Amino acid sequence: MTDKKTLILAQALIACMMAGLMTGIFGFLHLGPTTAWLTEWAKSFLIAFPTAFVLSLGVGPLAFRLARFVMGLTGRRG
């Protein structure tokens, strides 16, 4: 099992990358390659990153439990 500090750091990095990619991609699709897009991307990221990190603290453990449950079910079949 991974230690708690590593898990929290990983969640922060994943939240940062996902928030950056998602806000960037959807902002680009909405506004196109403009300076307005870059401005909005930065604003959106500043909101999305901390939100994603806090949510990941709750969703992450749930996802691991669900994955273990599913893998346990699939492991019994084979």
N, CA, C and O atoms as a GROMACS GRO file, in nm:
protein
  312
    1MET      N    1   0.085  -0.119   0.000
    1MET     CA    2   0.000   0.000   0.000
    1MET      C    3   0.089   0.124   0.000
    1MET      O    4   0.195   0.125   0.062
    2THR      N    5   0.046   0.226  -0.068
    2THR     CA    6   0.121   0.351  -0.079
    2THR      C    7   0.097   0.436   0.046
    2THR      O    8  -0.014   0.439   0.100
    3ASP      N    9   0.202   0.505   0.093
    3ASP     CA   10   0.186   0.587   0.213
    3ASP      C   11   0.098   0.708   0.184
    3ASP      O   12   0.081   0.749   0.069
    4LYS      N   13   0.040   0.764   0.291
    4LYS     CA   14  -0.060   0.871   0.279
    4LYS      C   15  -0.005   0.997   0.212
    4LYS      O   16  -0.075   1.059   0.133
    5LYS      N   17   0.119   1.035   0.242
    5LYS     CA   18   0.177   1.155   0.180
    5LYS      C   19   0.189   1.139   0.029
    5LYS      O   20   0.161   1.233  -0.046
    6THR      N   21   0.230   1.022  -0.016
    6THR     CA   22   0.243   0.996  -0.159
    6THR      C   23   0.106   0.999  -0.226
    6THR      O   24   0.092   1.053  -0.336
    7LEU      N   25   0.005   0.940  -0.161
    7LEU     CA   26  -0.130   0.941  -0.218
    7LEU      C   27  -0.185   1.083  -0.231
    7LEU      O   28  -0.246   1.116  -0.333
    8ILE      N   29  -0.163   1.166  -0.130
    8ILE     CA   30  -0.213   1.304  -0.136
    8ILE      C   31  -0.139   1.382  -0.243
    8ILE      O   32  -0.201   1.459  -0.317
    9LEU      N   33  -0.008   1.364  -0.254
    9LEU     CA   34   0.069   1.430  -0.359
    9LEU      C   35   0.021   1.385  -0.497
    9LEU      O   36   0.005   1.466  -0.588
   10ALA      N   37  -0.002   1.256  -0.512
   10ALA     CA   38  -0.051   1.204  -0.640
   10ALA      C   39  -0.188   1.263  -0.672
   10ALA      O   40  -0.214   1.299  -0.787
   11GLN      N   41  -0.276   1.273  -0.573
   11GLN     CA   42  -0.407   1.332  -0.596
   11GLN      C   43  -0.395   1.479  -0.636
   11GLN      O   44  -0.468   1.526  -0.724
   12ALA      N   45  -0.304   1.552  -0.573
   12ALA     CA   46  -0.283   1.692  -0.610
   12ALA      C   47  -0.232   1.704  -0.753
   12ALA      O   48  -0.277   1.790  -0.829
   13LEU      N   49  -0.138   1.619  -0.791
   13LEU     CA   50  -0.083   1.623  -0.927
   13LEU      C   51  -0.188   1.583  -1.030
   13LEU      O   52  -0.199   1.646  -1.136
   14ILE      N   53  -0.264   1.479  -1.001
   14ILE     CA   54  -0.370   1.437  -1.093
   14ILE      C   55  -0.475   1.547  -1.107
   14ILE      O   56  -0.518   1.577  -1.218
   15ALA      N   57  -0.517   1.606  -0.994
   15ALA     CA   58  -0.616   1.714  -0.998
   15ALA      C   59  -0.564   1.832  -1.079
   15ALA      O   60  -0.638   1.893  -1.156
   16CYS      N   61  -0.436   1.865  -1.060
   16CYS     CA   62  -0.375   1.977  -1.133
   16CYS      C   63  -0.375   1.949  -1.284
   16CYS      O   64  -0.415   2.034  -1.364
   17MET      N   65  -0.330   1.830  -1.321
   17MET     CA   66  -0.323   1.796  -1.464
   17MET      C   67  -0.462   1.788  -1.526
   17MET      O   68  -0.484   1.839  -1.636
   18MET      N   69  -0.555   1.725  -1.458
   18MET     CA   70  -0.690   1.712  -1.513
   18MET      C   71  -0.760   1.846  -1.522
   18MET      O   72  -0.827   1.875  -1.621
   19ALA      N   73  -0.746   1.929  -1.419
   19ALA     CA   74  -0.807   2.061  -1.423
   19ALA      C   75  -0.748   2.144  -1.536
   19ALA      O   76  -0.821   2.212  -1.609
   20GLY      N   77  -0.618   2.139  -1.552
   20GLY     CA   78  -0.554   2.214  -1.660
   20GLY      C   79  -0.597   2.166  -1.798
   20GLY      O   80  -0.630   2.246  -1.885
   21LEU      N   81  -0.596   2.036  -1.816
   21LEU     CA   82  -0.635   1.980  -1.946
   21LEU      C   83  -0.782   2.003  -1.977
   21LEU      O   84  -0.816   2.044  -2.088
   22MET      N   85  -0.868   1.976  -1.882
   22MET     CA   86  -1.012   1.989  -1.907
   22MET      C   87  -1.053   2.134  -1.931
   22MET      O   88  -1.126   2.163  -2.025
   23THR      N   89  -1.006   2.226  -1.846
   23THR     CA   90  -1.043   2.366  -1.867
   23THR      C   91  -0.981   2.419  -1.996
   23THR      O   92  -1.043   2.498  -2.067
   24GLY      N   93  -0.859   2.375  -2.026
   24GLY     CA   94  -0.794   2.419  -2.149
   24GLY      C   95  -0.864   2.368  -2.273
   24GLY      O   96  -0.889   2.445  -2.366
   25ILE      N   97  -0.895   2.241  -2.276
   25ILE     CA   98  -0.960   2.182  -2.394
   25ILE      C   99  -1.099   2.240  -2.416
   25ILE      O  100  -1.132   2.282  -2.527
   26PHE      N  101  -1.180   2.242  -2.311
   26PHE     CA  102  -1.316   2.292  -2.331
   26PHE      C  103  -1.320   2.442  -2.356
   26PHE      O  104  -1.404   2.489  -2.432
   27GLY      N  105  -1.230   2.516  -2.294
   27GLY     CA  106  -1.220   2.659  -2.325
   27GLY      C  107  -1.179   2.682  -2.469
   27GLY      O  108  -1.232   2.771  -2.536
   28PHE      N  109  -1.085   2.601  -2.517
   28PHE     CA  110  -1.039   2.611  -2.657
   28PHE      C  111  -1.152   2.579  -2.753
   28PHE      O  112  -1.170   2.647  -2.854
   29LEU      N  113  -1.229   2.474  -2.722
   29LEU     CA  114  -1.341   2.439  -2.809
   29LEU      C  115  -1.446   2.549  -2.812
   29LEU      O  116  -1.510   2.572  -2.915
   30HIS      N  117  -1.464   2.616  -2.701
   30HIS     CA  118  -1.565   2.722  -2.691
   30HIS      C  119  -1.517   2.853  -2.755
   30HIS      O  120  -1.593   2.918  -2.827
   31LEU      N  121  -1.394   2.892  -2.729
   31LEU     CA  122  -1.345   3.024  -2.771
   31LEU      C  123  -1.247   3.021  -2.888
   31LEU      O  124  -1.226   3.123  -2.954
   32GLY      N  125  -1.187   2.907  -2.914
   32GLY     CA  126  -1.085   2.900  -3.018
   32GLY      C  127  -0.953   2.953  -2.967
   32GLY      O  128  -0.941   2.995  -2.852
   33PRO      N  129  -0.851   2.952  -3.055
   33PRO     CA  130  -0.716   2.993  -3.014
   33PRO      C  131  -0.702   3.146  -3.008
   33PRO      O  132  -0.644   3.207  -3.098
   34THR      N  133  -0.754   3.205  -2.903
   34THR     CA  134  -0.752   3.350  -2.888
   34THR      C  135  -0.690   3.388  -2.754
   34THR      O  136  -0.668   3.303  -2.668
   35THR      N  137  -0.662   3.517  -2.738
   35THR     CA  138  -0.613   3.564  -2.608
   35THR      C  139  -0.723   3.552  -2.503
   35THR      O  140  -0.695   3.532  -2.385
   36ALA      N  141  -0.848   3.565  -2.546
   36ALA     CA  142  -0.960   3.548  -2.453
   36ALA      C  143  -0.960   3.406  -2.396
   36ALA      O  144  -0.989   3.385  -2.278
   37TRP      N  145  -0.926   3.308  -2.481
   37TRP     CA  146  -0.918   3.170  -2.436
   37TRP      C  147  -0.813   3.155  -2.327
   37TRP      O  148  -0.839   3.093  -2.224
   38LEU      N  149  -0.694   3.212  -2.348
   38LEU     CA  150  -0.588   3.201  -2.248
   38LEU      C  151  -0.629   3.266  -2.116
   38LEU      O  152  -0.601   3.213  -2.008
   39THR      N  153  -0.693   3.381  -2.125
   39THR     CA  154  -0.738   3.451  -2.004
   39THR      C  155  -0.841   3.369  -1.929
   39THR      O  156  -0.832   3.351  -1.808
   40GLU      N  157  -0.940   3.319  -2.002
   40GLU     CA  158  -1.044   3.238  -1.940
   40GLU      C  159  -0.991   3.106  -1.887
   40GLU      O  160  -1.037   3.057  -1.784
   41TRP      N  161  -0.894   3.048  -1.958
   41TRP     CA  162  -0.833   2.923  -1.913
   41TRP      C  163  -0.768   2.943  -1.776
   41TRP      O  164  -0.786   2.862  -1.685
   42ALA      N  165  -0.693   3.052  -1.763
   42ALA     CA  166  -0.627   3.079  -1.635
   42ALA      C  167  -0.729   3.097  -1.523
   42ALA      O  168  -0.713   3.042  -1.414
   43LYS      N  169  -0.835   3.173  -1.550
   43LYS     CA  170  -0.939   3.195  -1.448
   43LYS      C  171  -1.007   3.063  -1.411
   43LYS      O  172  -1.028   3.033  -1.294
   44SER      N  173  -1.042   2.986  -1.514
   44SER     CA  174  -1.110   2.859  -1.490
   44SER      C  175  -1.022   2.762  -1.413
   44SER      O  176  -1.069   2.691  -1.325
   45PHE      N  177  -0.893   2.759  -1.448
   45PHE     CA  178  -0.801   2.668  -1.380
   45PHE      C  179  -0.789   2.703  -1.232
   45PHE      O  180  -0.784   2.614  -1.147
   46LEU      N  181  -0.784   2.832  -1.199
   46LEU     CA  182  -0.770   2.873  -1.059
   46LEU      C  183  -0.890   2.830  -0.974
   46LEU      O  184  -0.878   2.812  -0.853
   47ILE      N  185  -1.003   2.812  -1.038
   47ILE     CA  186  -1.121   2.762  -0.968
   47ILE      C  187  -1.124   2.608  -0.971
   47ILE      O  188  -1.154   2.544  -0.871
   48ALA      N  189  -1.092   2.552  -1.088
   48ALA     CA  190  -1.105   2.407  -1.108
   48ALA      C  191  -1.004   2.326  -1.027
   48ALA      O  192  -1.038   2.221  -0.974
   49PHE      N  193  -0.879   2.373  -1.017
   49PHE     CA  194  -0.777   2.293  -0.949
   49PHE      C  195  -0.809   2.267  -0.803
   49PHE      O  196  -0.811   2.152  -0.761
   50PRO      N  197  -0.833   2.372  -0.722
   50PRO     CA  198  -0.863   2.341  -0.582
   50PRO      C  199  -0.992   2.261  -0.566
   50PRO      O  200  -1.004   2.178  -0.476
   51THR      N  201  -1.090   2.287  -0.652
   51THR     CA  202  -1.215   2.211  -0.646
   51THR      C  203  -1.188   2.064  -0.677
   51THR      O  204  -1.236   1.976  -0.605
   52ALA      N  205  -1.112   2.038  -0.782
   52ALA     CA  206  -1.079   1.900  -0.820
   52ALA      C  207  -1.000   1.830  -0.710
   52ALA      O  208  -1.023   1.713  -0.683
   53PHE      N  209  -0.908   1.901  -0.648
   53PHE     CA  210  -0.827   1.840  -0.542
   53PHE      C  211  -0.913   1.801  -0.423
   53PHE      O  212  -0.902   1.689  -0.373
   54VAL      N  213  -0.997   1.892  -0.378
   54VAL     CA  214  -1.084   1.863  -0.263
   54VAL      C  215  -1.177   1.747  -0.296
   54VAL      O  216  -1.196   1.656  -0.213
   55LEU      N  217  -1.236   1.749  -0.415
   55LEU     CA  218  -1.325   1.639  -0.453
   55LEU      C  219  -1.250   1.507  -0.464
   55LEU      O  220  -1.304   1.402  -0.431
   56SER      N  221  -1.126   1.512  -0.512
   56SER     CA  222  -1.048   1.389  -0.526
   56SER      C  223  -1.019   1.324  -0.391
   56SER      O  224  -1.003   1.203  -0.383
   57LEU      N  225  -1.011   1.404  -0.286
   57LEU     CA  226  -0.987   1.349  -0.153
   57LEU      C  227  -1.102   1.259  -0.109
   57LEU      O  228  -1.082   1.162  -0.036
   58GLY      N  229  -1.224   1.291  -0.156
   58GLY     CA  230  -1.339   1.207  -0.125
   58GLY      C  231  -1.362   1.098  -0.227
   58GLY      O  232  -1.394   0.984  -0.192
   59VAL      N  233  -1.346   1.133  -0.353
   59VAL     CA  234  -1.374   1.039  -0.462
   59VAL      C  235  -1.262   0.935  -0.477
   59VAL      O  236  -1.290   0.820  -0.511
   60GLY      N  237  -1.138   0.973  -0.452
   60GLY     CA  238  -1.026   0.882  -0.468
   60GLY      C  239  -1.040   0.754  -0.387
   60GLY      O  240  -1.033   0.645  -0.444
   61PRO      N  241  -1.061   0.764  -0.257
   61PRO     CA  242  -1.077   0.642  -0.177
   61PRO      C  243  -1.198   0.558  -0.222
   61PRO      O  244  -1.193   0.435  -0.221
   62LEU      N  245  -1.305   0.625  -0.260
   62LEU     CA  246  -1.423   0.553  -0.309
   62LEU      C  247  -1.389   0.477  -0.438
   62LEU      O  248  -1.430   0.362  -0.454
   63ALA      N  249  -1.316   0.541  -0.527
   63ALA     CA  250  -1.276   0.476  -0.653
   63ALA      C  251  -1.189   0.354  -0.626
   63ALA      O  252  -1.204   0.251  -0.692
   64PHE      N  253  -1.097   0.365  -0.531
   64PHE     CA  254  -1.012   0.250  -0.497
   64PHE      C  255  -1.095   0.136  -0.439
   64PHE      O  256  -1.072   0.019  -0.471
   65ARG      N  257  -1.191   0.168  -0.353
   65ARG     CA  258  -1.277   0.064  -0.296
   65ARG      C  259  -1.359  -0.004  -0.406
   65ARG      O  260  -1.371  -0.127  -0.408
   66LEU      N  261  -1.415   0.076  -0.497
   66LEU     CA  262  -1.492   0.020  -0.608
   66LEU      C  263  -1.405  -0.066  -0.698
   66LEU      O  264  -1.447  -0.174  -0.741
   67ALA      N  265  -1.284  -0.021  -0.725
   67ALA     CA  266  -1.193  -0.098  -0.810
   67ALA      C  267  -1.159  -0.232  -0.744
   67ALA      O  268  -1.157  -0.336  -0.810
   68ARG      N  269  -1.131  -0.228  -0.612
   68ARG     CA  270  -1.102  -0.353  -0.542
   68ARG      C  271  -1.222  -0.447  -0.545
   68ARG      O  272  -1.207  -0.568  -0.562
   69PHE      N  273  -1.342  -0.391  -0.528
   69PHE     CA  274  -1.464  -0.469  -0.531
   69PHE      C  275  -1.482  -0.534  -0.669
   69PHE      O  276  -1.507  -0.655  -0.679
   70VAL      N  277  -1.469  -0.454  -0.774
   70VAL     CA  278  -1.485  -0.507  -0.910
   70VAL      C  279  -1.379  -0.611  -0.941
   70VAL      O  280  -1.410  -0.716  -0.998
   71MET      N  281  -1.256  -0.585  -0.904
   71MET     CA  282  -1.148  -0.682  -0.930
   71MET      C  283  -1.169  -0.810  -0.850
   71MET      O  284  -1.134  -0.919  -0.896
   72GLY      N  285  -1.225  -0.796  -0.732
   72GLY     CA  286  -1.257  -0.914  -0.652
   72GLY      C  287  -1.365  -0.998  -0.718
   72GLY      O  288  -1.359  -1.121  -0.716
   73LEU      N  289  -1.463  -0.931  -0.777
   73LEU     CA  290  -1.568  -1.003  -0.847
   73LEU      C  291  -1.514  -1.071  -0.972
   73LEU      O  292  -1.546  -1.187  -0.999
   74THR      N  293  -1.431  -0.999  -1.050
   74THR     CA  294  -1.380  -1.057  -1.172
   74THR      C  295  -1.276  -1.164  -1.143
   74THR      O  296  -1.259  -1.257  -1.222
   75GLY      N  297  -1.206  -1.153  -1.030
   75GLY     CA  298  -1.106  -1.253  -0.994
   75GLY      C  299  -1.168  -1.388  -0.958
   75GLY      O  300  -1.105  -1.492  -0.975
   76ARG      N  301  -1.290  -1.385  -0.907
   76ARG     CA  302  -1.358  -1.509  -0.867
   76ARG      C  303  -1.412  -1.588  -0.988
   76ARG      O  304  -1.431  -1.709  -0.980
   77ARG      N  305  -1.436  -1.517  -1.097
   77ARG     CA  306  -1.494  -1.584  -1.213
   77ARG      C  307  -1.393  -1.669  -1.288
   77ARG      O  308  -1.428  -1.772  -1.346
   78GLY      N  309  -1.265  -1.625  -1.287
   78GLY     CA  310  -1.168  -1.689  -1.373
   78GLY      C  311  -1.096  -1.800  -1.315
   78GLY      O  312  -1.011  -1.860  -1.381
   0.00000   0.00000   0.00000
